[in-house]
């Protein structure tokens, strides 16, 4: 993925940078899911859960 980013978009990154970005995204979606549950918004919690699963594949 890092090579594609460099070749296609001239964006330079290290594999650890990409891992960190994806890990942060997963943690953010987990927080959104929990907050939506607490706020009584099950549709939004389900949406965040689906996006989290898609991202972690």
C-alpha positions as CSV (number, residue, x, y, z in Angstrom):
1,X,0.0,0.0,0.0
2,X,2.8,2.4,0.8
3,X,4.4,1.7,-2.6
4,X,1.1,2.5,-4.3
5,X,0.7,5.7,-2.4
6,X,4.2,6.7,-3.4
7,X,3.9,5.7,-7.1
8,X,0.4,7.0,-7.7
9,X,0.2,10.0,-5.5
10,X,3.8,10.9,-4.6
11,X,2.9,10.6,-0.9
12,X,5.7,9.3,1.1
13,X,5.0,7.2,4.2
14,X,6.4,4.3,6.1
15,X,4.5,1.1,6.8
16,X,4.3,2.1,10.4
17,X,2.6,5.4,9.5
18,X,-0.1,3.5,7.6
19,X,-0.6,1.0,10.4
20,X,-0.9,3.9,12.9
21,X,-3.4,5.7,10.7
22,X,-5.6,2.6,10.3
23,X,-5.3,1.8,14.0
24,X,-6.5,5.3,14.9
25,X,-9.4,5.0,12.5
26,X,-10.5,1.8,14.1
27,X,-10.3,3.3,17.6
28,X,-12.3,6.3,16.4
29,X,-15.0,4.1,15.0
30,X,-15.1,2.1,18.2
31,X,-15.7,5.4,20.1
32,X,-18.4,6.5,17.7
33,X,-20.1,3.1,18.1
34,X,-20.0,3.3,21.9
35,X,-21.2,7.0,22.0
36,X,-24.1,6.2,19.5
37,X,-25.2,3.3,21.8
38,X,-25.2,5.6,24.8
39,X,-27.0,8.3,22.9
40,X,-29.7,5.8,21.9
41,X,-28.8,5.8,18.2
42,X,-28.6,2.2,17.2
43,X,-28.6,2.9,13.5
44,X,-25.4,5.0,13.8
45,X,-23.8,2.4,16.1
46,X,-24.5,-0.3,13.5
47,X,-23.1,2.0,10.8
48,X,-19.9,2.6,12.7
49,X,-19.6,-1.1,13.4
50,X,-20.0,-2.0,9.7
51,X,-17.4,0.6,8.7
52,X,-15.0,-0.8,11.4
53,X,-15.3,-4.3,10.1
54,X,-14.8,-3.1,6.5
55,X,-11.7,-1.2,7.5
56,X,-10.2,-4.1,9.5
57,X,-10.5,-6.6,6.6
